[in-house]
């Protein structure tokens, strides 16, 4: 804790008389919009009380306004955007969910969209332009200034999800031969042309190559006479513009960076990435993994019914195929089921428990692969452990299910067969639940997308086969 | 892009002669440890070549060293920690996964652990001490200096996952009556007692209440004579120490903060939270949601077999209960199945497709609730949409499955019954997949944990009941 000495005295004096600020600013004011607030705004919109609505909207933060637009119906959104556009500036548009943003921008004249894009930082502008459909994109591009257009076009050339798409072109670079004093004088003189926020100064050589960076907190505690060269951190992390955004996030996490320079193929500085871009990437990647595991390609909360149904149907179609595969395994034993109908009643239990146990192992493995916690060095150890967990829980649940099923159908044979099938299927679940993601990852197939369909096919097919097969052998 | 004019000249001159730095520092050096590197280290350890191992370990970054310890076996980890402890300093220990960290710390003498804790920032120290078991914690506490012990004890009093646990006590606070010049002079004079990294100055009044904050980039571009009061951002976000860490993350995201002050119940400054703490929270919360949806309570990658099996068995036990519930629905129709064994073959398809479609809707809803994208204002709209998606895909898959099943068993009746059951179950899946998380959330039950068990019970029970019930009515 750093408190200057003369403040310390003040504090001592004031200790007895606790001051309470006039207007308490609560952090909870910035935690999002309450449903009541949304309701009040919609009622006011309904009543066409423009004056009151202006006051209500004035009270909202940028993120509140985005949340408002996202949570209301299409009609209300358009009514708000058309009648009260002055409240919804470029910053609000920039943070809207992509689907919602498109629905908003499509209704606007191209000039207005171009104006919004010109007002934004280069990374936000690129994000918006990149998400427009081609024709509208071209129309907007023609209305932008040559400088902005060229920067955007260059940005669009970088692959999606690359550092080049993420970076902003607004940064502060200084030469290594300056002093701290000269740097501060420059920052003071150039204050209005500097980016709104920055955390590090990028130190470059005359060839525009990144030499290092200086966190501002190092600059402010150095004497004016100190040379920039002596302050420069030699551990720089110039990020190639083509680097995948997930790697960028790993880099920021591993090295605890607030910002890092982005360079072109010749190592020349072309932009910077800041921690807030990285938070965005982390959110996006975490969301992607979660959704993919649930069989959803992307966040379709804001999509219309037909688009959503179409995109979901692909996954269901694959599952339909595997379900018929499992059904055909059952059909191998139709004669057995005809004789002992209890098998039909119990068989979903064996398959289902295998599916659940396998999903547990798979979830841990998929997450660990995403965070680089599983690699060749420890993959076999993880698979071995999961198989052992399958053996342990297989034995526990075999006994439990065997006893219940045996008593239910007054038949120790059925109890024994289901117990044996349960052990087999939980071992299968542990082994394949952990090994499928590892193998898919090594084949460069996204384990979050494809693991669960392979896994449930295995646990269904083997579950049915083991249970019905053992029953055919021992119970007939 | 901000480049000073005299540098610009240099750049123009140098444009033709592209300089290539002597030693290229690649960003990929900071992206983690390769399996080959781990293998080489382990081989060197095996060969007891201490000299070479020292060189290899010297080359690793802090996060590489943590990754190394996490990916090797317990024996190798202990061999590294005992023989080469000088390479694994407090910073390495601080970022280890909790399970691994405990296994490492338990083997160390209490003095050494106390030394590590004294070397760390207050937030990392608190994180470690909080994760130790009570007895060892007390032993360590006794060996710490009174000042550190008191700070830790105060920190431990805050609830887990609260801002108070997350914050560090090292910050820079200045009084509002200072000028920029005086502030910079103070920072220069106090340079060695300031925290290693900071991004904002916290402005306080004599009562130690937070008045505002000044990002360093605003300070460095202001003239020396400017008053701190005039620079202070009035939109401060003092965070109560008891605020939940998830809310802290929302706040940082919504307001794009690099750091924010934490205050006690009287509004007095007691610490700060920085963006890197928030990235940690976001990772942790995303991981939690993903794991919970997969039926795993917490990351058990590094746990032993028995602990893992025990913790997983709870979820399997709940699923066993619901599986028997579904089985008892099937048993209602045992006479029907005895007559038409095709029903036993096809019934898992109906239940399984319902489960998959429901999981899709549920995953989107759980994620949207976690990111506050679903609330009372739009919940009914989301549920209505998901139900409509169920109707659409239900019709598509009903036709498909009806035709396949009809042809398979040469029985149009079976095709018609399974088609009808499929429509019913996909509508049920859409409705319950989206409404169960919403309802659980309103009842303050974590939707990520409990949704899937309720959902699959619904899609199993209704899937079996609809298919077998319709078959009993129309096919017998």
Interface residues (C-beta under 8 A of the other chain):
Chain A: X1 X2 X3 X4 X6 X7 X10 X11 X13 X14 X17 X18 X19 X20 X21 X24 X25 X27 X28 X30 X31 X32 X35 X38 X39 X61 X63 X67 X70 X71 X72 X73 X97 X169 X170 X171 X172 X173 X174 X175 X184 X186 X187 X188 X190 X191 X193 X194 X195 X197 X198 X199 X204 X205 X206 X207 X208 X209 X211 X215 X216 X217 X219 X220 X221 X222 X223 X235 X236 X237 X238 X239 X240 X243 X247 X250 X251 X252 X253 X254 X255 X256 X258 X260 X266 X267 X275 X276 X278 X279 X282 X283 X286 X287 X289 X290 X291 X293 X294 X295 X296 X299 X300 X301 X305 X306 X308 X309 X312 X313 X315 X316 X319 X320 X323 X324 X326 X327 X330 X331 X334 X337 X338 X341 X342 X344 X345 X346 X347 X348 X349 X351 X352 X353 X356 X357 X359 X360 X362 X363 X364 X366 X367 X368 X371 X372 X373 X374 X375 X376 X377 X378 X381 X382 X385 X388 X389 X392 X393 X396 X397 X400 X401 X404 X456 X460
Chain B: X1 X2 X3 X4 X6 X7 X10 X11 X13 X14 X17 X18 X19 X20 X21 X24 X25 X27 X28 X30 X31 X32 X35 X38 X39 X61 X63 X67 X70 X71 X72 X73 X97 X169 X170 X171 X172 X173 X174 X175 X184 X186 X187 X188 X190 X191 X193 X194 X195 X197 X198 X199 X204 X205 X206 X207 X208 X209 X211 X215 X216 X217 X219 X220 X221 X222 X223 X235 X236 X237 X238 X239 X240 X243 X247 X250 X251 X252 X253 X254 X255 X256 X258 X260 X266 X267 X275 X276 X278 X279 X282 X283 X286 X287 X289 X290 X291 X293 X294 X295 X296 X299 X300 X301 X305 X306 X308 X309 X312 X313 X315 X316 X319 X320 X323 X324 X326 X327 X330 X331 X334 X337 X338 X341 X342 X344 X345 X346 X347 X348 X349 X351 X352 X353 X356 X357 X359 X360 X362 X363 X364 X366 X367 X368 X371 X372 X373 X374 X375 X376 X377 X378 X381 X382 X385 X388 X389 X392 X393 X396 X397 X400 X401 X404 X456 X460 X464
